[in-house]
Structures are given as structure tokens and as C-alpha cells.
Amino acid sequence: MEIEKRLYEAAAEGDVRTLHELLQHDDLILDRLTLTCFNETPLHIAAMRGHVELVKLILTRNPLLAAELDFRKSSALHVASIKGYLEIVKELLVANPEMCLARDREGRNPLHLAAIKGRVEVIKELVQASHLAALQTTNHGESIFHLCVKHNQLEALNLLIETISDYQIMNARDGDGYTILHLAVGDKQIETVKYLLKNNKIEVNLKDDNGNTALDILAQSRRDMNDLQIGESLREAGGLRANEISSSNTQTVAKFHNKESPSPHTQIALVQKQDMAGDWLSKKRDAIMVVASLIATMAFQAGMNPPGGFWQANEEVNSQGKSLQMPHKAGEAVMAYSHPKSYRYFIRVNTTAFVASLSTILLLISGLPFRKKLFTWALMVIMWLAVTSVALTYGISIYIVTPKKDREQLGQVIEVAVTVWCSIMALLFLGNTIRLTYKWMAKKQQSEKFERTKSANLIHVNV
């Protein structure tokens, strides 16, 4: 044990002289490590510390240590690669070049680790030693290109794309369904995005597992000062949003029947209109989420702290066993006893507001197609109900806590407020109903016009 301790200390300090002394005392000390060591070997430690001469000596006496793995299933080549020690990497490759393909517990080979840290010179050496290492993916389905983008290593990405110009690998999806362009756009890496778009092998309109293109991911991500430049770069490269791709397919069918194509100005106007619609839906969704969260908080607080508070003690009785006040228990709402009818209305409207707001939040996070306008309008109607219920909760609460001498005047104010509120709600409902009806009729007329044009074209072709 004392000899092994000195061996590991020599590896940590890079003490070649001590290692020579130990080998003279026990010539098989390094050979026994392949049978007894289940953790980091002296080679791992020497590689981690960058002791080149010590690594050379260990590999000369026992090259099999290059294949030994630690508890993370990492070899000495993994350690040297992530540290960027080029000379040690070369020595380890000479001893056992197959370790380029060795994978740790997360499925990463030495080349993956070098890419994560941007060790460009090490990457060159490893790719030259084994081209297959660049084709392996991690346990999460990440290619070496994904790792470069995730860790913002543009120089390493540039080198690898020039070395491995494979269309399938460059456009592959990781375990979460994202391509390298999706990741670069989502992380707002503007230089990486521009570099990728210059490469004609990067497909700009590939969709992730949720059906989103790179432009969709840009619209849904956090706001950033680079959004405009990234959006312009994607548009210049032919980037589209998912709904635009569907629309373009429909337009292709229409052009086949009508034998005409829209002008460039019409196409630009259509794209801008679709962008505005997508932005409107995104902003509306965000606004509804904020309002729903606020109402849920207000309703919860009102339910837990009703007007008048709670009884602080149980009912009291006199010597004859009769109650001195209304029977109650500690923790019950005072309002339920002093104003039982109003309390029932209070509970109903407050619970309605709470459930409506929670339902809205649940729908928004459920993954349903909130980008459809009909779904967004349905959420807005639910929020109207929640806002109205909160207003009624406030009216009942303020009425209960107002002294009797002022309630008559307060009642008049509440009547006016309720009348105005109902009028506003009626106008909103009527206006949106008219708007939806108008859009439905316009869409129907457009469909009928298309069918008439299609029939006329078919008749003309037959003639």
C-alpha cells in the first residue's frame, strides 16, 4: 500500500525519478494495476496534470493502461482531450488508437470532450486518428456538431464542418429533436447562425419534434437585441415559419389550377402578414398567462382571507350551558355567520374566478395549438369570465366591510359600476361575434370563388 501511495503521489507531481525508483524496487507495479485498479490509474492522474514525460514512461512500461477506465468510464485519453494536452494525446494515440472510440457514461468519446472545450489542435489530431469518432453520438443523441453549438465553440465547429462535410450529420436532430441551427437560433448565437446559413448543406426549414422551424423557435424564445439580425439572416437564406410552409403548399396547388403565380411584392406582403399574425398570437398568449396568474393569486388570497377574517376561538357557553354568541369554531369565516347569504355568493364568484384562471394556465402549458386563433379566442372568453368574477368578488367584499350608514350610497355606486361593466362586456362580445362572422363569410366566399375558378379551368382544359 505504501508503494502504491508513492506511485500516485509521483503521478500527481510528475516525479519521473521517484517512478524509476519504484519500478526498480518492484518491476511489476504498473502491470498489477490493470488487475487491481478500479478507479483512476496513475496514467489518468499524470494525464490530468499534464506531465508528458511521466505519461511516456508509464506507457513504455505498460501500454495497456491506456485502455483502463475510471469510475466514469473515462480513459486517460478522455482526460487529456478535455484538458487540451496535445502531446499527451499523441502519446496515448500511439499506445492505443482505438481509444478514440471509447465512450464514457454519457456516451461521449474523447473527440466530443475536446469539442465541448474547443480544443482545436486536439480535435485535429483525434479526427486524423479516427474519422469514425466524429460520427458517433452521445446517449442524448447529440452529434459532435450539437456539442460545439451547445457550448458555443464556433472555431471548433468551423474546423469540423470543413473536415466532415456530411449532409445527414449536419442536419441531424439530437434527442430533443433539435438541429444545430435550432440550437444556435434558440441560444441567440448570431455569429454561429450566420456561419451555418452560409453553408449550403444546412437545411434552414427543417422542423423539430414539435413542428417548429428555426424562425418559429426565434419567435418563441426570450426577447434579445440580436433577434432582428437573426430573423433577417434566416429570411435571406429562405427561412420560413411552419404555417408559412403549409401556406406555400396550398399556394402551389392553387397556382397549378389557376396557371398564375403571385408577384414578388405579393409574396413579401403575405409573409409579413403571417409574421404579424404569429406575433399577435404569441403576445396574446403571454398577456393571457400573466393575467391568469394574477387573477389566480388574487382569488386564492380572497378565499384564504375573506372579509371580516376568522373566528379566533370556539363558541363560549354560560353556566346554564347556553351559547353567549353564534355557535362557531376557531378558524371559521366570520362572514359565513354574520352575512350568510352574501358569503355564499362570495364563495361562488371567487371560486369561479380561481378555477377559470387555473384552467387557462393549464390549457396554455398543455401543448395544445395555442397558435390557432380560435383557441386563443376561447381562452379570452374564459378570462372574461374570470375577470368578471373577480369584479363581483370585490363588490361583495367592499359591501360587507362598509358600515351600514354608508351602504346605501355604496349600493348606488355598485349599480352604476355593474351597468357599465355589463355594457362593456356586451359590446366586446358583440364586436368579436361580428368580426368572426365576417371572417367566416369572407373565407366562405373565397372558397366558393376558388371552386368556380377551378371548374372553369377544368372546362377550358377539356374543351
Secondary structure as UniProt FT lines:
FT   HELIX           2..13
FT   HELIX           16..25
FT   TURN            27..28
FT   HELIX           29..36
FT   HELIX           42..49
FT   HELIX           52..61
FT   HELIX           63..67
FT   TURN            71..72
FT   HELIX           76..83
FT   HELIX           86..95
FT   HELIX           97..101
FT   TURN            105..106
FT   HELIX           110..117
FT   HELIX           120..129
FT   HELIX           131..135
FT   TURN            139..140
FT   HELIX           144..150
FT   TURN            151..152
FT   HELIX           154..163
FT   HELIX           167..170
FT   TURN            175..176
FT   HELIX           180..186
FT   TURN            187..188
FT   HELIX           190..198
FT   TURN            200..201
FT   TURN            204..205
FT   TURN            209..210
FT   HELIX           214..220
FT   TURN            225..226
FT   HELIX           227..236
FT   TURN            237..238
FT   HELIX           242..258
FT   HELIX           264..304
FT   TURN            307..308
FT   TURN            319..320
FT   TURN            330..331
FT   HELIX           335..338
FT   HELIX           340..364
FT   TURN            365..367
FT   TURN            370..371
FT   HELIX           373..401
FT   HELIX           404..462
//
